[in-house]
Amino acid sequence: MTRKASVAIVTCFNDDETINYDATRAQVRRQVVAGNNIMCAGTNGDFTALTHSEKIRLLEEVVDEVDGKVDVIVNAGMPATFETLQLAKEFDRIGVKGIAVITPFFIACTQDGLVRHFSTVADAVNTPVYLYDIPARTQNHIEPETARKLAAHGNIAGIKDSGGAQETLEAYLQVSKEVNGFEVYSGPDHLVLWALQNGAAGCISGLGNAMPDVLAGIVNGFNSGDIAEAERQQSVYTAFRTDLYAHGFPPAMVKRALYLQDASVGASRQPALMPNTEQDDKIRDILRKYDLLTVRAA
């Protein structure tokens, strides 16, 4: 099985905080050129700051730009099953490779509640549904046994694990080995190669916004059997992650690192914390260290 690299693409904004669709399309083209697939409206895409109708138009623009060249998956997850269902049905109509559903946030869920939530969405659409676990942000966690139950659903195709704990990733990978057709996609940037070597179908990375070619290099090296090259690229990716994330909230740091490469991506919507000049200087130093200040969107 050929493993896949996907990037949780940023959403670009104008100075007045409206979405800059042209700049977002340019970032999509940049990832397509690198050979990466696209995740739309994820954590790194500021999805919690987007309105319902914006998400629908954003996906339409991204799908149109991709034009079938790579896979597109989109996050439909919202706190309530009701709105998640509305979004998922719209995304199903537009047509994508998969619909990711992040666990509800703000609302505390039982594991039975999560089973109902995901099953209700998966029942209502034809597009394969992917569970999306990121407990540090949502305060809800899909237990491995819950993932096993949901894996038996005919339209739940896998899980994106952004928990960051290798132990949990191992447990999800065990489910994928036991349940045919259930795929695991790794979220933590430092575990891309490890996950591939242990049976993951691929990765979905936010850091790839700022370093698309290195992410593609890890997965391409693995797919071609050049593990030494994959290890070399992973070491660069991990070091960049460590350097960059030392300065703040990872999605904000990724967006700012990309902004300093290409100002057309804009800032994030408020109340996201804007990095200050001193912080920008530190990020520029990191970008220079990795020869990333010459990159521009196509």
PEDA-V35161 format. One record per pair of residues at least 12 apart in sequence whose ideal C-beta (glycine too) atoms are under 8 Angstrom apart, sorted by the first residue. I is the first residue (numbers start at 1). J is the second residue. D is the distance in whole Angstrom. If there is no record, write none. Layout:
# PEDA-V35161
i:I j:J d:D
i:I j:J d:D
This chain:
# PEDA-V35161
i:1 j:201 d:7
i:2 j:223 d:6
i:3 j:196 d:5
i:3 j:200 d:7
i:3 j:201 d:6
i:3 j:202 d:5
i:3 j:203 d:8
i:3 j:219 d:5
i:3 j:222 d:6
i:3 j:223 d:6
i:4 j:37 d:6
i:4 j:71 d:7
i:4 j:201 d:7
i:4 j:202 d:4
i:4 j:203 d:8
i:4 j:219 d:7
i:5 j:35 d:7
i:5 j:36 d:5
i:5 j:37 d:7
i:5 j:192 d:8
i:5 j:202 d:6
i:5 j:203 d:6
i:5 j:205 d:7
i:5 j:208 d:7
i:5 j:215 d:5
i:5 j:216 d:6
i:5 j:218 d:7
i:5 j:219 d:4
i:6 j:36 d:6
i:6 j:37 d:4
i:6 j:38 d:6
i:6 j:39 d:5
i:6 j:71 d:7
i:6 j:73 d:7
i:6 j:185 d:7
i:6 j:202 d:6
i:6 j:203 d:7
i:6 j:204 d:4
i:6 j:205 d:7
i:6 j:208 d:8
i:7 j:31 d:5
i:7 j:36 d:5
i:7 j:37 d:7
i:7 j:38 d:6
i:7 j:39 d:7
i:7 j:204 d:8
i:7 j:205 d:6
i:7 j:206 d:7
i:7 j:208 d:4
i:7 j:209 d:6
i:7 j:212 d:6
i:7 j:215 d:7
i:8 j:39 d:4
i:8 j:42 d:4
i:8 j:43 d:6
i:8 j:44 d:4
i:8 j:45 d:6
i:8 j:204 d:6
i:8 j:205 d:7
i:8 j:206 d:5
i:8 j:208 d:8
i:8 j:209 d:8
i:9 j:24 d:7
i:9 j:27 d:6
i:9 j:28 d:6
i:9 j:31 d:7
i:9 j:38 d:5
i:9 j:39 d:7
i:9 j:40 d:6
i:9 j:42 d:8
i:9 j:44 d:7
i:9 j:45 d:6
i:9 j:62 d:7
i:9 j:209 d:7
i:10 j:24 d:8
i:10 j:27 d:6
i:10 j:44 d:6
i:10 j:45 d:6
i:10 j:46 d:7
i:10 j:209 d:5
i:10 j:254 d:7
i:10 j:255 d:6
i:10 j:258 d:6
i:10 j:265 d:6
i:11 j:24 d:6
i:11 j:41 d:7
i:11 j:45 d:5
i:11 j:46 d:5
i:11 j:47 d:8
i:11 j:50 d:7
i:11 j:58 d:6
i:12 j:24 d:4
i:12 j:26 d:8
i:12 j:27 d:6
i:12 j:264 d:7
i:12 j:265 d:5
i:12 j:266 d:5
i:13 j:46 d:8
i:13 j:265 d:8
i:13 j:266 d:4
i:13 j:267 d:6
i:13 j:268 d:7
i:13 j:269 d:6
i:14 j:266 d:6
i:15 j:266 d:7
i:17 j:269 d:5
i:17 j:270 d:7
i:19 j:50 d:8
i:19 j:54 d:6
i:19 j:57 d:8
i:19 j:58 d:7
i:20 j:264 d:7
i:20 j:265 d:8
i:20 j:266 d:6
i:21 j:57 d:8
i:21 j:58 d:8
i:21 j:61 d:5
i:23 j:264 d:4
i:23 j:265 d:6
i:23 j:266 d:7
i:23 j:297 d:7
i:24 j:58 d:7
i:24 j:61 d:7
i:24 j:62 d:7
i:25 j:61 d:6
i:25 j:62 d:8
i:25 j:65 d:4
i:26 j:264 d:7
i:26 j:297 d:4
i:26 j:298 d:6
i:27 j:209 d:7
i:27 j:258 d:8
i:27 j:265 d:7
i:27 j:297 d:6
i:28 j:62 d:6
i:28 j:65 d:5
i:28 j:66 d:6
i:29 j:65 d:7
i:29 j:297 d:7
i:29 j:298 d:4
i:30 j:212 d:6
i:30 j:297 d:5
i:30 j:298 d:5
i:31 j:70 d:8
i:31 j:208 d:7
i:31 j:212 d:6
i:32 j:66 d:7
i:32 j:69 d:5
i:32 j:70 d:5
i:33 j:298 d:6
i:34 j:212 d:4
i:34 j:213 d:5
i:34 j:215 d:8
i:34 j:216 d:5
i:35 j:70 d:8
i:35 j:216 d:5
i:35 j:220 d:7
i:36 j:70 d:7
i:36 j:208 d:6
i:36 j:212 d:6
i:36 j:215 d:6
i:36 j:216 d:6
i:37 j:70 d:5
i:37 j:71 d:4
i:37 j:72 d:7
i:37 j:73 d:8
i:37 j:97 d:8
i:37 j:202 d:8
i:38 j:62 d:6
i:38 j:66 d:6
i:38 j:70 d:6
i:38 j:71 d:7
i:38 j:72 d:5
i:38 j:73 d:7
i:39 j:72 d:8
i:39 j:73 d:5
i:39 j:74 d:7
i:39 j:75 d:7
i:39 j:100 d:7
i:39 j:204 d:5
i:40 j:58 d:6
i:40 j:59 d:5
i:40 j:62 d:5
i:40 j:72 d:6
i:40 j:73 d:7
i:40 j:74 d:4
i:40 j:75 d:7
i:40 j:96 d:8
i:41 j:55 d:5
i:41 j:58 d:6
i:41 j:59 d:7
i:41 j:74 d:5
i:41 j:75 d:5
i:41 j:76 d:8
i:42 j:75 d:5
i:42 j:100 d:7
i:42 j:102 d:8
i:42 j:132 d:8
i:42 j:204 d:7
i:42 j:206 d:7
i:43 j:102 d:8
i:43 j:134 d:6
i:43 j:137 d:7
i:43 j:162 d:7
i:43 j:206 d:7
i:43 j:251 d:6
i:44 j:206 d:4
i:44 j:209 d:6
i:44 j:251 d:5
i:44 j:254 d:6
i:44 j:255 d:7
i:45 j:58 d:8
i:45 j:75 d:8
i:46 j:251 d:8
i:46 j:255 d:8
i:46 j:268 d:5
i:46 j:269 d:6
i:46 j:272 d:8
i:47 j:75 d:6
i:47 j:102 d:8
i:48 j:105 d:8
i:49 j:268 d:7
i:49 j:269 d:4
i:49 j:272 d:7
i:52 j:83 d:7
i:52 j:86 d:7
i:52 j:87 d:7
i:55 j:74 d:8
i:55 j:87 d:6
i:56 j:87 d:7
i:56 j:90 d:5
i:56 j:91 d:8
i:56 j:94 d:8
i:59 j:72 d:8
i:59 j:74 d:5
i:59 j:90 d:8
i:59 j:91 d:6
i:59 j:94 d:6
i:59 j:96 d:7
i:60 j:94 d:6
i:62 j:74 d:8
i:63 j:94 d:6
i:63 j:95 d:7
i:63 j:96 d:7
i:71 j:97 d:4
i:71 j:98 d:8
i:72 j:96 d:5
i:72 j:97 d:6
i:73 j:96 d:6
i:73 j:97 d:5
i:73 j:98 d:4
i:73 j:99 d:7
i:73 j:100 d:5
i:73 j:130 d:7
i:73 j:204 d:8
i:74 j:91 d:5
i:74 j:96 d:5
i:74 j:98 d:8
i:74 j:99 d:6
i:74 j:100 d:7
i:75 j:99 d:8
i:75 j:100 d:5
i:75 j:101 d:7
i:75 j:102 d:6
i:75 j:132 d:6
i:76 j:88 d:4
i:76 j:91 d:6
i:76 j:99 d:5
i:76 j:100 d:7
i:76 j:101 d:6
i:76 j:121 d:7
i:77 j:100 d:7
i:77 j:101 d:4
i:77 j:102 d:3
i:77 j:103 d:7
i:77 j:104 d:7
i:77 j:132 d:6
i:78 j:104 d:7
i:79 j:104 d:5
i:79 j:105 d:6
i:79 j:106 d:5
i:79 j:107 d:5
i:80 j:104 d:7
i:80 j:107 d:7
i:81 j:104 d:8
i:81 j:116 d:7
i:81 j:117 d:5
i:81 j:120 d:5
i:81 j:121 d:7
i:84 j:101 d:6
i:84 j:104 d:8
i:84 j:117 d:7
i:84 j:121 d:6
i:85 j:120 d:7
i:85 j:121 d:6
i:85 j:124 d:6
i:88 j:101 d:7
i:88 j:121 d:5
i:88 j:124 d:6
i:88 j:125 d:5
i:88 j:127 d:8
i:88 j:129 d:8
i:89 j:124 d:6
i:89 j:125 d:6
i:91 j:125 d:8
i:91 j:127 d:7
i:92 j:124 d:8
i:92 j:125 d:4
i:92 j:126 d:6
i:92 j:127 d:5
i:95 j:127 d:8
i:96 j:127 d:6
i:97 j:127 d:8
i:97 j:128 d:8
i:98 j:127 d:6
i:98 j:128 d:5
i:98 j:129 d:7
i:98 j:130 d:5
i:98 j:157 d:6
i:98 j:158 d:8
i:99 j:121 d:8
i:99 j:125 d:6
i:99 j:127 d:5
i:99 j:128 d:7
i:99 j:129 d:5
i:99 j:130 d:7
i:100 j:129 d:8
i:100 j:130 d:5
i:100 j:131 d:8
i:100 j:132 d:5
i:100 j:160 d:6
i:101 j:117 d:8
i:101 j:118 d:6
i:101 j:121 d:6
i:101 j:129 d:6
i:101 j:130 d:7
i:101 j:131 d:6
i:101 j:132 d:6
i:102 j:132 d:4
i:102 j:134 d:6
i:102 j:138 d:6
i:103 j:117 d:8
i:103 j:131 d:8
i:103 j:132 d:7
i:103 j:133 d:6
i:103 j:134 d:7
i:103 j:135 d:7
i:103 j:138 d:5
i:103 j:140 d:4
i:103 j:141 d:7
i:103 j:142 d:6
i:104 j:117 d:6
i:104 j:138 d:7
i:104 j:140 d:6
i:105 j:137 d:7
i:105 j:138 d:4
i:105 j:139 d:7
i:105 j:140 d:7
i:106 j:139 d:8
i:107 j:140 d:8
i:108 j:139 d:7
i:108 j:140 d:7
i:109 j:140 d:5
i:111 j:142 d:8
i:111 j:143 d:6
i:111 j:145 d:8
i:111 j:146 d:5
i:114 j:140 d:7
i:114 j:142 d:6
i:114 j:146 d:6
i:115 j:146 d:6
i:115 j:149 d:6
i:115 j:150 d:6
i:118 j:131 d:6
i:118 j:150 d:5
i:118 j:153 d:8
i:118 j:156 d:6
i:119 j:150 d:7
i:119 j:153 d:6
i:119 j:156 d:8
i:122 j:150 d:8
i:122 j:153 d:5
i:122 j:154 d:8
i:122 j:155 d:4
i:122 j:156 d:5
i:123 j:155 d:7
i:125 j:155 d:7
i:126 j:155 d:8
i:128 j:155 d:6
i:128 j:156 d:8
i:128 j:157 d:4
i:128 j:158 d:8
i:129 j:155 d:6
i:129 j:156 d:5
i:129 j:157 d:7
i:130 j:156 d:8
i:130 j:157 d:6
i:130 j:158 d:5
i:130 j:159 d:6
i:130 j:160 d:6
i:130 j:183 d:8
i:130 j:185 d:7
i:131 j:147 d:6
i:131 j:150 d:6
i:131 j:156 d:7
i:131 j:158 d:7
i:131 j:159 d:4
i:131 j:160 d:7
i:132 j:159 d:7
i:132 j:160 d:5
i:132 j:162 d:7
i:133 j:159 d:6
i:133 j:160 d:7
i:133 j:161 d:6
i:133 j:162 d:6
i:133 j:163 d:6
i:133 j:168 d:8
i:134 j:162 d:4
i:134 j:163 d:7
i:134 j:187 d:7
i:135 j:163 d:6
i:136 j:163 d:7
i:136 j:164 d:7
i:141 j:163 d:7
i:142 j:159 d:7
i:144 j:168 d:7
i:144 j:171 d:4
i:144 j:172 d:6
i:144 j:174 d:7
i:144 j:175 d:6
i:147 j:159 d:6
i:147 j:171 d:8
i:147 j:172 d:6
i:147 j:175 d:5
i:148 j:175 d:5
i:148 j:178 d:8
i:148 j:179 d:7
i:151 j:175 d:6
i:151 j:176 d:8
i:151 j:179 d:4
i:151 j:182 d:4
i:152 j:179 d:7
i:156 j:182 d:8
i:157 j:181 d:7
i:157 j:182 d:7
i:157 j:183 d:6
i:158 j:176 d:7
i:158 j:182 d:6
i:158 j:183 d:3
i:158 j:184 d:6
i:158 j:185 d:6
i:158 j:201 d:7
i:159 j:172 d:6
i:159 j:182 d:8
i:159 j:183 d:8
i:159 j:184 d:6
i:159 j:185 d:7
i:160 j:185 d:5
i:160 j:187 d:6
i:160 j:204 d:5
i:161 j:184 d:6
i:161 j:185 d:7
i:161 j:186 d:6
i:161 j:187 d:6
i:161 j:188 d:8
i:162 j:187 d:3
i:162 j:188 d:7
i:162 j:204 d:8
i:163 j:187 d:8
i:163 j:188 d:8
i:164 j:187 d:8
i:164 j:188 d:5
i:166 j:191 d:6
i:166 j:194 d:7
i:169 j:184 d:7
i:169 j:186 d:6
i:169 j:188 d:8
i:169 j:191 d:7
i:169 j:195 d:6
i:169 j:198 d:8
i:169 j:200 d:8
i:170 j:198 d:7
i:172 j:184 d:5
i:173 j:195 d:8
i:173 j:198 d:6
i:173 j:199 d:5
i:173 j:200 d:6
i:176 j:199 d:6
i:176 j:200 d:8
i:176 j:201 d:8
i:177 j:199 d:6
i:183 j:200 d:8
i:183 j:201 d:4
i:183 j:202 d:8
i:184 j:199 d:7
i:184 j:200 d:5
i:184 j:201 d:6
i:185 j:200 d:6
i:185 j:201 d:6
i:185 j:202 d:5
i:185 j:203 d:6
i:185 j:204 d:5
i:186 j:200 d:5
i:186 j:202 d:8
i:186 j:203 d:5
i:186 j:204 d:8
i:187 j:203 d:7
i:187 j:204 d:6
i:187 j:205 d:7
i:189 j:205 d:5
i:189 j:206 d:8
i:189 j:207 d:4
i:189 j:237 d:6
i:189 j:238 d:7
i:189 j:241 d:5
i:190 j:234 d:8
i:190 j:237 d:8
i:190 j:238 d:5
i:190 j:241 d:6
i:190 j:242 d:8
i:192 j:205 d:7
i:192 j:215 d:7
i:192 j:218 d:5
i:192 j:219 d:7
i:192 j:234 d:6
i:192 j:237 d:7
i:193 j:218 d:6
i:193 j:222 d:7
i:193 j:230 d:5
i:193 j:231 d:7
i:193 j:234 d:4
i:196 j:218 d:8
i:196 j:219 d:7
i:196 j:222 d:5
i:196 j:230 d:8
i:197 j:222 d:7
i:202 j:219 d:7
i:203 j:215 d:8
i:203 j:218 d:8
i:203 j:219 d:7
i:206 j:250 d:7
i:206 j:251 d:6
i:206 j:254 d:5
i:207 j:237 d:7
i:207 j:240 d:7
i:207 j:241 d:6
i:207 j:244 d:8
i:207 j:250 d:8
i:207 j:254 d:6
i:209 j:254 d:5
i:209 j:255 d:8
i:209 j:257 d:8
i:209 j:258 d:5
i:210 j:240 d:8
i:210 j:244 d:7
i:210 j:254 d:6
i:210 j:257 d:4
i:210 j:258 d:5
i:210 j:261 d:7
i:210 j:287 d:8
i:210 j:292 d:7
i:211 j:236 d:8
i:211 j:237 d:7
i:211 j:240 d:6
i:211 j:290 d:7
i:211 j:292 d:7
i:214 j:233 d:5
i:214 j:236 d:5
i:214 j:237 d:5
i:214 j:240 d:7
i:215 j:233 d:8
i:215 j:237 d:6
i:217 j:229 d:7
i:217 j:230 d:7
i:217 j:233 d:4
i:218 j:230 d:5
i:218 j:233 d:5
i:218 j:234 d:5
i:218 j:237 d:6
i:221 j:233 d:6
i:236 j:290 d:7
i:240 j:286 d:7
i:240 j:290 d:6
i:243 j:286 d:5
i:243 j:289 d:7
i:244 j:257 d:6
i:244 j:283 d:7
i:244 j:286 d:6
i:247 j:275 d:8
i:247 j:279 d:6
i:247 j:282 d:6
i:247 j:283 d:7
i:248 j:273 d:7
i:248 j:275 d:7
i:248 j:279 d:7
i:249 j:273 d:7
i:252 j:268 d:7
i:252 j:272 d:6
i:252 j:273 d:6
i:252 j:275 d:7
i:253 j:275 d:8
i:253 j:283 d:7
i:255 j:267 d:7
i:255 j:268 d:6
i:256 j:275 d:5
i:256 j:279 d:8
i:256 j:280 d:7
i:256 j:283 d:6
i:257 j:283 d:5
i:257 j:286 d:7
i:257 j:287 d:6
i:257 j:292 d:8
i:260 j:280 d:6
i:260 j:283 d:6
i:260 j:284 d:6
i:260 j:287 d:6
i:260 j:293 d:7
i:261 j:287 d:7
i:261 j:292 d:6
i:261 j:293 d:6
i:261 j:295 d:5
i:261 j:296 d:7
i:262 j:295 d:7
i:262 j:296 d:5
i:262 j:297 d:5
i:264 j:297 d:7
i:265 j:297 d:8
